[in-house]
Amino acid sequence: PHVHQINVSDGGVPKSPVWEAKVSERGLDGDRQRNLTFHGGPDRAVCLYSLDLIERLQDEGHSIDAGSSGENLTLSGLDWD
């Protein structure tokens, strides 16, 4: 498995790719949430998504790309089971 893309945004989706980002107790550096009532805080998540699933959805005709689902890390080759 490997990291295909790291994604951040100034709030909302899609998230844009960056070369690197530090993960800490505050989440992923450079990634911001606009609505702090429901997002962020001490239980902030780093969201993972499968590149393999994105590619299958694209083959079915869906307009999805890495970062468009709001994930922070787009991963390839991971056995999700």
N, C-alpha and C positions, 0 to 999 in steps of 0.2 A: 504493500500500500504506500501511496505517497500523496503529498499535498499538491493538488493541481493548481489551485488558486486561493489566495487570501483576499477577502472582500471586506470593505468598510464603507460606511456612509455617514453623512452629516445628519442622518435621521431619515428613515424610510427606505424604500426599495426603488429601483435596484441598487445593490451595493456595487461599488467599483473595485477593480483589482488594485492591489498594492504589492510591492516586492517583498516587504517584510513587515511584521507587527509583533509587538510583545504581548503575551497573554499574562494577565495578572488578576488579582482579586477584584479589580475594577473592570474586568472584561478584556476586550481586544483594543489596544491603543489605536486611536484614530476613528473608532466606531462610536457613534453617538445615537442616543435615543431621544426623540422629540417629546414623547409623552411619558414623563417620568412617574406618572400616577400608576401606570400599568407595566412599565418596562424599566429595566435597570435596577439600581439598589443592590443590597447585599446578596440577592439571589440571582443576579445577572447571569445569563447563560452565554456560552459561545456555541453557536449553532453550526452543525456539520451537515453536509449534504453530499450525495453520491454523484460523481461525474458519470458513472456508468448508467444510473437511472436517468440523468439529464439527457444523455445520448439516446437512450431508448425512447424517451418521450419525444425528442426531436424527430426520430425516425417515424413516429406515429403522427407527426405533423404539428406538434405543440410548439408554440413560440416560447421556449425557455432556454436560458443560457446560464452559465456559472454566475452566481451573484443575484440573479433575478428573483430567486425565492427568498432572499434575505439571509442566506447562510453566510457565515463568516469564513468557514473553511470548506472548499470544494475538494473532496477526496476521491482518488481513483484507486481501484484494485483492492478495496477493503471488503472482506467477507462480512456483510452486515448481519448475517444470521448468527 
